[in-house]
């Protein structure tokens, strides 16, 4: 399931989210909380969720930073990278055996940060022009904040692309690569898994392309009147995560 817009909104738990997570745990149903946000480590996110009243173990959190690190460790083990991002991304890259450098790195990796530095963006542009491969953790153009939308990875990636002519490879949603890596982490098969999200253009399409059952909740980015604008649709639309609690209860009563 996605995090922002599904479990929390502006760091406040969405009604029913705590009960939903508790029920999954009681039913021994494995789950992952997915986020395209690469700023925080799973430990950081678990702590932030606890302050919102939600109990999610750090091993049940899968970020675009982790997916990016796993992807690059498989593509070029022990490589080097120039990273624009925060602890969630740099920690994941270090743990994957990567060296952080601004001298002829194999990759330039772009993720979220609270303050995008013009100097580091300039360095990224020059390194890409010189031959470094361009990777971005996710294509999200904006992120949420209490004061309104903030520019995110996708917007800064567009700036770098315009300056270099090089488009990045996006690892996070809606890339099915992130979904497959999450399924592998759960040791689950797509035919017996569901993706619950609040965005048609990332969560739902990623779930569909990975062959999963898809559920759209209307507590986040996509409103009900927006659904028909897309050439694909979710298997289920729910007002919120709370509506799915009854589904699990009904299924439990159906089982012998």
N, C-alpha and C positions, 0 to 999 in steps of 0.2 A: 504494500500500500504506500501511497505517497504520504508525505508528512504535512507540509503546509497546505491548508485548505481542506485536508481530510481529518487529521487529528488535532491540529492547532491552527489558529488564525490570529496573527499578530501576537504570538506567544501566549495566547489564552486557549485552554483546552476547549474543543468543540463538544457541546453536550452529547453524552453517550460514548465518547471516545474511550474514557477510562473503563467503562463497563465492557465495551467491545474487546479491548485488549485483555481484560481479566477473563472474559469468556474464552478467547482463543487459547489462553494459557491453561485454563481449566480443562478444555477439550483436547489439550496436547496437540493443537494444530500449529505446525511451524509457520513462522511468518517473518518477513523482513519489512522494515520501514525504509523506503527508498527516498532519497532526496538528490536533486541536481545541484544543490548547494555544496560547494567544495570547501567552504571556509573552515568548517569545524571537523574535528576528529569524532569518531563514534562515541568516545568517552565524553567529550564536550556536549554532544547532542543529547546523550542519555541524561546528563546532569541538567541540561536546559529543559528537557521534557519533564523531569521530576519536579522542577519548580512550577511547572504547569499542572502538576497532579497526575502525570502519566508515567507509568512504570514500564520502561522499555529497556531491556538489557543491551549493553553496547554491542554485543555480538549479533543482535537482531537489527542492527542499523547498517545500511549499505548506501554509500555515498558515491557521487560521480568521481570523487578523488580516488576512492578505493578501486573503482572500476577502471579508471585511467591508469593507475599504477599497475594493476594486474595485466592490463592490455599491453603496456609498454614492456613489462618484465618478460612477457612472452614473445613480443616482437624483437626486442633487442636487449637481452639480459645484460645487466651491469653497465647500462648506458649512462649518458650524461644529459642534463637538461638545464635550460634557463627557465625558471618558474616565476610567473606572476600570480601570486595567490597568498593564502595565509596558512596557518598551521595544519589545517586538515589536509591540504594538498602536499605541502612540503614533507610532513610526517609520513604520509602514504608513499611518497617517492623514495624517501630515505629507507623506509622499511622494505621497499622493493629492490633495494640495492643500487639505487641511482645516486650519482654525484651531481650536486648543484654547481653550475659554473656559467660564466658569461664568455668563456673562451671556446669558440668552435663547438658548441654543444650539439649532440645528435638531434635534440628536439627543443623547440620553444613551446612551453605548456602554459596556457592561459586559463585561469580560474577566477573565482570571485575574490574580491578584497574590499574592505571598507573604504579604502582610498587608493584609487588607481593613480599611479605615478606616471606623469608625462615622460620622465626620464627613463623609466623602465619600459614603457611602451615604445619609446624611440629605440632603445637597445634591442627589443624584440624585433622590431621592423628591420633593423640593420642585420641582425643575425639570420633572419629568414631570407633576406635578399642575398646573404652570403652562402646560403645553402642549408640551414637548419630546417628540419621538418616542423610543420605547424600543427599542434594539437590543442584543442579546447575541451574543457571538461563537459560543457553543455552549451546548447544553443539559445538558452533563455535570454530574451532581450532585456527583460526587466525583472526585478525582484520586489517583494512587498516590504513596506515599512509603515509605521503608524502615520507618517506624513504623506504617504503616497508612494508611487512606484519609484524605484531606483534603477539606474542603468546597471546591467549585469553583463555576464560573459559574452552573450551573443552580440550586444551592442559594441563592445570594445573589440571583439573579433572582426566585426564589419569594418571598423576603422583601420585595423591592421591589414585586412584584406585589400581595402581600397588603396592603401599605401604600398603594398607589396605585389598585388596581383595574385597572391597565394591564398586559397581558401583553406580553412582548418579542417581536420578530421574531428568531428564531435563524437565523444565517447558516451556521454550521458543520454538520458531519454530525449528524443524517441528512438535512439539507436537500439535495435534489438540486442546488440552486444551487451548492453548494460543489463537487459532483462535476462539474457542467457547466463551471464556471470552470477546474477542474483539467484537464478534457479539452481545453478551448480552449487552455490553456497548452501542452499537449502536441501540439496540432494533431492530436488523435486522435478517432476516432469510437467511440461507446459499443459498437457491435457488434464492434469489434476490440480492445476493452480489457477488462481484468479488475480487480476490486477485491479486494485481500487484506487481511483484517482479523481482529481477535480478539474483536469485539463484535457480537452479533446485532442489538442495538437501535440501533446507529449505523452501523458499517461495512457489514454485510451488507444491511440495509434500504436504505441510501443507494445502494449499488451496484445493487440490484434496481430501485429506482425510477428510476435513471438508465439502465437498460437494459443493464447490464454483466454479464459473467460474474463470479460471486462465489465467493470461497474463504474459508472460516473456518479459522483455525489455533487450536489448543487450548493456546497458550502464554501466553494473557492472561486476559481477564475472563470469557469464556464457556466453561463446562465442557461436556463431551460430554453429560452428563445434563440440561443445561439447554436443549438445542437444540429438543427436542420441545415445549417450553412456548410456542414462538412459532408464529404462524399462517403463517409463511413459512420457507423454508430456503435455505441456500447451495447452489450447484451442486456444490461440492466441500468436504469436510471433511478437513483434514490435521493430523497431530499437531504439526507445526511447519513453518516456512519451509523447513527442510532437505528435506522431502519433495517440495517443488516443483522442486528442482534436477533430480531424475531426470525429471520431466515435460518440462523444457526440453531435456534431453539426448536423451530419446526422440524429441521432435519434430524435433530437429536431424537425427537419424539417418533419420527418415521423409522429410525433404525431399530432393529430387533434387540 
